[in-house]
Amino acid sequence: MGEATMTWKDRLQDASFRGVPFKVESEGAPVGRRVETHEYPNRDKPYTEDLGKVTFRPDITAYVVGDDCFEQRDRLIEALNKPGPGTLIHPTYGELSVCVNGEIKVGTTSSEGRMVRFDLLFVEAGELSYPTAGAATANTLVSSCSALDDCISDNFDQFGMEGMPDFVQNGVIDDAKGMLGYVSDKMAMVDSGISAAARLLQGDISVLLPPPSSGKGFIEQLQTMWRAGNRLSGNASDLYTMIKNFSGITLGSDLAPRGVWKTDSKSTRNRTQQSNVVSSAIRTTAISEAAYTVTNLPTASTPSRNVSQQAVGWPSVTHPALNNAPDETASVDVPSWDELVDIRDTLNTAIDKELSRTTDDRLFLALRRVKSDLNNDIKTRLVQTQKTVERTPDDVLPALVLAANWFDDASRESDIVRRNAVAHPGFVPVSPLRVPVR
C-alpha cells in the first residue's frame, strides 16, 4: 500500500496573528490586476492600462472559544491594536507580513456562549522603498556627442578647393594622407580595425576631397573609421585604452594646426588653411568618439559605499555547501577609481586644447557642453567606485585569507585577484597590491 494522499484539511495551518491563535470559520481575498481603462471619443476600441498586481487584502471570519474566551479575546485585541506590520499565519496561504486594515468588528451573541467572533481585515505590508532620483548622465553625454558630431559636419562647410590650382589640391590631399597615416600607425598596436579603416580611407581621399565633392562625405567616413574598432565592446581596461588613444590624437603635435603667415604665397596659405580644416575634423571626431566611449564603460550594479552589514541579530553565515549557492557570483569588470580620474583628466586636457584652437562659435559651445556632461558622468561613476590604496601582504597567503583579514569578508578574494592579475589565488606574492580602501 502506498502512502495516503494528503487531504486539504491536512494542509491547513493553525491561524494566529502576532503569535495569538484563533479559529477560522471562513476566509477570502481579492486577486487579479489593477487596471485603468481609457475610453476616447469617436473611437470604438478603448485602451486598458495594466497598473500591476492588486494588493493582497485577506479577510477572515474568526472566533475564539472556550471558558477563557474573554481572555483570548483580550489578547487578540491587544495584538490587533499594536502599530506596524505583524506576522499573520493564514490557514491556507501560510506566513504573511500584514497590517490591520481599518476597524475590526468584535461581537458575541447569547446563542453562542463561550465564543467571541472577529471580522478580521488585513492588508499586505509590502516594503518601504523610497524613489531614487538621479540624472541619466550617460544619456546626456550621448546627446552632447551627437550634437558635437552635427557641429563638426556643419563646420566642415568651410572646406573647399574649387578654383585652386591642381598642385594646391594635390598638396592638401597629400597632407590628409599623411594625417591618416599617422592615425593608422598610432592605432596599429591598439586596435587593428581602426588602423585598417584609416588605411582604406587614405586611399579614398583623392575622391572624397577634390571638387566637385563638397567634402561632407569625408566626415561620415571619419566617424565610420573610428567606429570600426573591434575592441569597443571589450572590457573596462580595453575601453580605457581606447579613450586614452583617442585623446592622444588631439594631444599629439602631428595633427596640430599649422600657422598661416602673411608672408606666405596665396597658394601656400590656401593649402595650409584647408589642411587645418581636415586636421580639425580628425581631432574633433576623435574627441567625440572618446567621450562616447566613456558611456560604454560598465558600472557597478549598486554603489559600493552604500553596502551595509546587518546591524542586529546573529551573524549570517553562508556557504555553497549550505545553501546551494554558486561558488562565485558573476563580477562586472568596472573601471577603477584611478582609471576614471585618469580618463577625466586626459579628456579635459584634450578638450581644453581643442577649445583654444577652434574659431567656430558653435563648435566651441558644443565642445564645452561635451566637457560639462563628461565631467558630470564621470562624477556619477566615481560615486559608485571605491578608492583604492596599495597594501603589501606580510607573507605569501591565499587571497581568501587576505580578504578575511583586510575586509572581514572572505568573499572579496576575487576582487583582490582580479584587480592585481594574481596568477594563483592560493599563493598571493609579497608585493604591493591595489585594493579598495574599505
N, C-alpha and C positions, 0 to 999 in steps of 0.2 A: 504494500500500500504506500502510495506517495504521500507527501506532506499535504495537509488540508490547506486549501486556499484561504487567504486572509480575507475576511468579510469587511464590509465598510465600517461596521461597528468597531472592529478591532483596530482600525486606522484612526479612530477618533482619539483626541488628546484631552487631558483634563484641563479645562479652561481656568485661567487666572489672569489678574491684572495687578502688576507690581507685586507679584507673589501671593495675592489674596485670592483664594479659589472661589468659584461659583459654578452653579449648574446652568446648563444651556437647554432652552426649550426649542428655540429656532434661531436661525441666523441668515443674513443675506448681505449682499454687497453689490454696488453697481460696477460694471466693467464696460470697456469699449474705448472709443476715441473721442477726443474733444474736436469738434469741427465748427466751422463758421461758413454758412452758405451765402454767397454773394449773388444777388439777383439784379440784373441790369435791365433798364428799359429798352424795349424793342429788340430784345434778344431772347430766343426761345430756350437756350441752354444756360443754366446757372454755372457758377464755379464754386466748388466746395473746397475750402482750405482746411487741411489737416493741421491741428494745433498740438498734437501729442496725445499720450495716453491719459485717460481720465484718472483723477485722484482716487485712490482706493479708500472708501469710506464704509467700513463694516458696521452693521447694526445688529445687535444681539438682544434677543429676548431672554433674560437670565433670571435666576432666582436662587435664593439661599433657603435652606430648610433644616429644621431641627429644633430641639428645645432651646438651643442658644442662637436662634435665628437673628435676634436683635443684636447680639454681639457680632455675629458675622456681617450683618448689615452695616454696623458702625465701622468695622474695619474696611469694608469695601468702599463706603462713602469717604473715609479718610484717604484711601488710595486714589479715588477719583478726584478729590479736591486738591491733590498735590500739583504744583505747577510743573510745566515742562513735559517732555515726552516720557513715556514709560513702556515697559515690555508687556505686551499682550500675548498670552498663549491662546491662540484661536483654536477651536476644536477641530477645524478642517484645514486651515491654512498654516498652522504652526506658529512659530515665534515671529512677532511683528513689533516694530517700533511705532507707536501711535501716540496721538494726543486725544484728550477728551474733546468731543465736538459739541460744544454747547451744553444745554441743560439736559440732565438725566432725570427721568421720571422714576420715583421710588414709591411703591404702594403696597398695601396689604388689604385683604378682604376678610370678612368674618367667616366666609365659607371655606377659606383656605387657612386654617390655623397652622401655626409653626412655619409659615412661609412668607417671605418678602420678595416681591418681584421688582426687577430693574429693566428699563428700556435703555440699554447701553448704546451710545453713539460714539464712534471713534473715527479718526481720520489719520492716514499715514503721516508720520512725522517728516519723512524726507530728509533733506540735508540743507544746511545754510551755506550757500556758495555765492560770495559777492562777485559781481561782474568786474572783470579787469579791463580797464581801458588803456589802450596803447596805440601809438601811431604805427601804421604799416610802413615803416621806414624803407624797407626793401622795395616795395611797390612804388613809393615816392621816388626813390633813386632810379628805378627803371624808367619812370615817366620823364625824369630830368635828362637821362641819357638819350631817350628818344627825341626830346626837344633839341638837344645838342646836335644830334645827327641831322635834323632838319636845318639847323642854322649852318652847319658845315656845308651841306649841299647848296644852300642859298648863297653862302659866301663864295663858293667856287664860281659863281657867275662872273666874277671879275677876271677869271682866267679866259684868255682868248689870244689866238695868234693870227687872226685874219690880217692880211696885208703885210705881214712881216716877211722878210727875205727867207729863202729856204735855209740858209746857213744858221739863221737865228732859231728857226723852228727845230732844226736838227740838233742845235745846241741844247735847247730846252728838253728835247726827248732824251738826249744823252745824259743830262743831269738827272732826269726822272729815273732812267735805267740805273744810274749809279745809286740813287737813294733806295730803290727796291732791292738792288744787290746787297746793300748794307743791311736792310731788313732781313733778307734771306740768310745772310751769313750770321746775323745776331740770333736768329731764331732756330738755326740749324740744330744746335745742341739742346734746345728746349722743346721744340715741337716741330717735327718734320713736316706735318701737314701745312702749317703756315709758311714754312720755308719753301716748300714746293709750290704753293699757291703764289708766293711772291715771284718766283722764277717764271711761272706761267704768265703772270700779269706783266712782267718785264718784257716778254715777247709780244704782248698786245698793245704796248704803249704807242707804237707807231700808227695804230689805227684809232685808239681812244682819244688822243690829244690833238693831233693836227686838224685844221679845218677840212671839211665842213663840220666836223664833230664839235659839239659845244663843250665837251669835257665833263658833262654831268654824269655820264656813264662811268667815268673814272672813279667817282666817289662810291658808287654802288659796288664796283669791283674791289675797291679798297676794303669796304665793310665785309664783303664776301671773303676776302683774303684773311682778315683777322679771325673770322668765324670758322675758318677751315681747320682750326686746331683740333687734334684728336685727344687732347688732354683736358679740354674744358669740362668734361664730365667726370673727371677723376676725383681723387680725394682732396682733402683740405691742403695738404702740402703741395700737390700739383697746381691747384688754383693759386696758391700763394706765389709759386714760382712764375706762373703766367702773369700775374698782376705786376710783379717786380720787373719783368722783362718788358711788358707793355709800357710801363712808366719810364723805363730806360730809353725808349725811343725818343722821348721828349727831353730827358735829362742829358743825353749824349750830345756831343758837338757836331756829329756828322750831318745831322739834319737841321742844324741851326740856320736861321735866315742869314743871307749874305747882304752886306752893305751895298746900297745903290748911291754912287757918288756923282756929283755934278760934272766932275772932270771926265767921267766915262763917256764913250760914244753912245749915241741913241740906241744902236743895236745891242750894245753890251748892257745898257740899262734895261732894255726890254727883256733880254734873256734872263737877267738876274731877277727882275720883278716876277716874271712868270714862273721861274723855278722856285721862288719863295712861296708862291701860292700853292704849288704842288707839295712842297715840304710841309707847309702849314696843314694841308689836308691830311697828310700821312700822320703828323704828330697828333692832331686833334682827334682823328678817328681812333688812334691808339689809346688816347686818354679815355675816350668814350667806352671802348671795349674793356679797359682796365676797371673803370668804375662799374660797368655792367657785370663783370666777373665777380665783383665783391658780393653782388646779390645772390650769386650761386653758392657762396660759402655755406656749408652746413652749420646749423645752430643746435645748441643743446635743447632737449625737449622741455626741460624745466630749469629755471635759474638755480645755479649751484648754491648760491648764498642763502636761498630760502629753504634748503633742506634742513628739516628739524628732526630731532630724535624724540622718541616717546618720553614724555615728561614724568609720568607716574606709572605705577604698577610694576609688575615683574618684567625683566628684560626679555625681549623677543628673540628666541634662538631659532635659526633656520638652518637647514642643511638639505642638500639634494636627496639624501637617503631618507629624510623625514617627510618631505612634502612633495616629492617627485618633481621638483623644480629643475630646470636645466642647469648644467654646471656653471655656465657663464652667460649672462644676459648680453644681447647684442649691443655693441657700443658704437656710437657715431664718432667718426674721426672729425672732430671740430678743431678749428684753428686755436692755437694757444693765445694767451694774453700778449706775449711778446710779439707774435706774428701779427696780431691785429694792430698793435701800436706801430709796428714797422710799416705795415700797409698804409695806415693813416698818414704817417709822416712822409713816406715816399710819394704817395699820390698828392698830398698837399703841396709838397715841393714842386712836383711836376706841373700841377695846375697853376700854381703861382708863377712859375716860369713862363707858361704859355699865356697867362693873363698879361704879363709885361710885354709880350711880343705882338699880340693881336691888335689890329687897328679898326676892327669892325665892332660897333657897339652891341649889336645883337649877339654876336659870338662871345663877346666879353661877358654879357649878362648870363648867357646860357652856361658858360664855364663856371661862373660864380655860383649859379644855382646848383650845378652838379657838386661843387665843392661843399656847399652848405648841407645838401641832402646826404652826401657821402659821410660827412662827419657825424650827422645825426644817426645814420645807420650803424656806423662802427661804434658809436657811443652805446647804442642799444645792445650790440653784440658783446661789448665789454662788460655790461652789467650781468650778462649770463655766463661769463667766463671767469674762472678763478685766476688770481695772480699766482705766479709760481716763484719758487726760490730754489737754490741749489743746496742739496743735503748729501752728505757722504756717509755711507754705512760704516760702522765700526769694524765689521767683519764680513766675510763672504756668507750671505744669508739668502734663504729663499725670499722671493718677492712677497709671498704670503705673510711671512714673519715681519718684514719691514712695514707692510701696510698695517698690520695689527699693532706694531709698536708706535708708528708715527701717527696714524689716524684713528687707532682703536676700531678699525673696520677692515677685517681681512679681505672683504670682497673687493677692495680697491686695489688689489695687487695687479690687476690687468691694466689699470691706469699707469702704474709705475713702469710696467713692461712696455706698454705701447708708446709712452712719451719718450722713453730713452732707448728704444730699439734693443732691449736686452736679449742676448742670444738665447739664453736658457733661463726661464723664470725660477728654476730651483737653485741657481748659483748667480746671484747678482754681484758683480765685482765691486771692489772697494774703490770707487771713483765717483766724482760729483754727479749727482742725478738731479734732473729738473722735475720737481714735484710741486703740487699745489700748496699754497700757504696753509689752508685749513683742510 
